[in-house]
Amino acid sequence: MVVGNIKKLESKPINNPEAKNSRMKVLVNEENGWHDYVMRVVEVEKEGYTPKHEHPWPHINFIISGKGELMIDGKANAVEEGSYAYVPSNTLHQFRNVGSEIFKFICIVPKEGHK
């Protein structure tokens, strides 16, 4: 069992040359007893973005705050606080901050998807 507060978690930069101004915090993972999945929060600063990529696992996203754009297979989808998305496996995707505040979203992936 784990009960925590995101404000107390360490934020690590997304180390990818195709990402800009993006960081990640791990909320729940195998260390906390969730053996098959990882729940993370991604924070994308103004004018930032995650890498444009695809992988053999799906993921689930929920937008906590800010305004962004989720590109899935070349189609830009506007997302904001309260939006959610399912990104299928083997689908090219990318998140971008299109607002003036930090764009934050929850991302849940199978443990092999957390790097």
C-alpha positions as CSV (number, residue, x, y, z in Angstrom):
1,M,0.0,0.0,0.0
2,V,1.1,3.5,-0.7
3,V,-0.4,6.9,0.1
4,G,1.6,9.9,-0.9
5,N,1.6,13.4,-2.3
6,I,2.9,14.4,-5.7
7,K,4.5,17.5,-4.3
8,K,7.0,15.4,-2.4
9,L,8.1,13.3,-5.3
10,E,11.3,13.8,-7.3
11,S,10.9,15.0,-10.8
12,K,13.3,13.6,-13.4
13,P,13.9,15.0,-16.8
14,I,12.9,12.9,-19.8
15,N,16.3,12.2,-21.2
16,N,15.6,11.9,-24.9
17,P,17.1,14.2,-27.6
18,E,13.6,14.4,-29.1
19,A,12.0,15.8,-25.9
20,K,12.0,19.4,-24.7
21,N,11.2,20.8,-21.3
22,S,9.6,17.5,-20.1
23,R,9.9,15.8,-16.7
24,M,8.4,12.8,-15.0
25,K,7.4,11.7,-11.5
26,V,6.6,8.0,-10.6
27,L,3.6,7.7,-8.3
28,V,3.0,3.9,-8.1
29,N,5.2,1.1,-9.4
30,E,6.5,-2.4,-8.5
31,E,8.3,-1.0,-5.4
32,N,4.8,0.0,-4.1
33,G,3.2,-3.4,-4.9
34,W,1.8,-2.7,-8.4
35,H,3.7,-5.4,-10.2
36,D,2.4,-5.1,-13.7
37,Y,2.0,-1.3,-14.3
38,V,3.5,2.0,-13.5
39,M,1.5,5.2,-12.8
40,R,3.5,8.4,-13.6
41,V,2.8,12.1,-14.0
42,V,4.4,13.9,-16.9
43,E,5.0,17.6,-16.6
44,V,5.6,19.5,-19.9
45,E,6.7,23.2,-19.5
46,K,5.7,26.0,-21.9
47,E,6.7,25.2,-25.5
48,G,7.8,21.7,-24.4
49,Y,7.0,18.3,-25.8
50,T,7.6,14.6,-25.2
51,P,9.4,12.5,-27.9
52,K,7.5,11.5,-31.0
53,H,7.6,7.7,-30.7
54,E,5.8,4.4,-30.7
55,H,6.2,1.2,-28.8
56,P,4.6,-2.3,-28.5
57,W,2.5,-1.4,-25.4
58,P,-0.6,0.8,-25.0
59,H,-1.0,3.5,-22.4
60,I,-3.7,5.4,-20.7
61,N,-3.6,9.2,-20.0
62,F,-5.6,11.6,-17.9
63,I,-4.9,15.4,-18.2
64,I,-4.5,17.0,-14.8
65,S,-3.9,20.6,-15.8
66,G,-2.9,22.9,-18.6
67,K,-3.6,22.7,-22.3
68,G,-1.9,20.4,-24.7
69,E,-2.0,18.6,-28.0
70,L,-1.8,14.8,-28.3
71,M,-0.7,13.7,-31.7
72,I,-1.8,10.2,-32.6
73,D,-0.8,8.7,-36.0
74,G,-0.4,12.2,-37.4
75,K,-3.7,13.6,-36.1
76,A,-3.5,16.5,-33.6
77,N,-6.1,16.2,-30.7
78,A,-6.6,19.1,-28.4
79,V,-6.6,18.1,-24.7
80,E,-7.0,20.0,-21.5
81,E,-7.8,19.5,-17.8
82,G,-10.2,16.6,-17.6
83,S,-9.4,15.0,-21.0
84,Y,-8.4,11.4,-21.2
85,A,-6.9,9.2,-23.9
86,Y,-6.1,5.6,-24.7
87,V,-3.0,5.3,-26.9
88,P,-2.9,1.9,-28.6
89,S,0.3,-0.1,-29.0
90,N,2.5,0.5,-32.1
91,T,0.9,4.0,-32.6
92,L,3.1,7.0,-33.3
93,H,2.3,9.7,-30.6
94,Q,3.5,12.8,-28.9
95,F,2.3,15.3,-26.3
96,R,2.9,19.0,-26.6
97,N,2.2,21.9,-24.3
98,V,0.2,24.6,-26.3
99,G,-0.6,26.8,-23.3
100,S,1.2,29.2,-21.0
101,E,1.2,27.0,-17.8
102,I,2.7,23.6,-17.1
103,F,0.8,20.8,-18.9
104,K,0.5,17.8,-16.5
105,F,-1.0,14.4,-17.2
106,I,-1.1,11.0,-15.7
107,C,0.4,8.2,-17.8
108,I,-0.2,4.5,-17.0
109,V,1.9,2.0,-18.8
110,P,2.8,-1.7,-18.4
111,K,6.1,-2.0,-16.4
112,E,8.1,-2.8,-19.5
113,G,7.0,0.6,-20.8
114,H,8.6,2.5,-18.0
115,K,12.2,3.5,-18.7
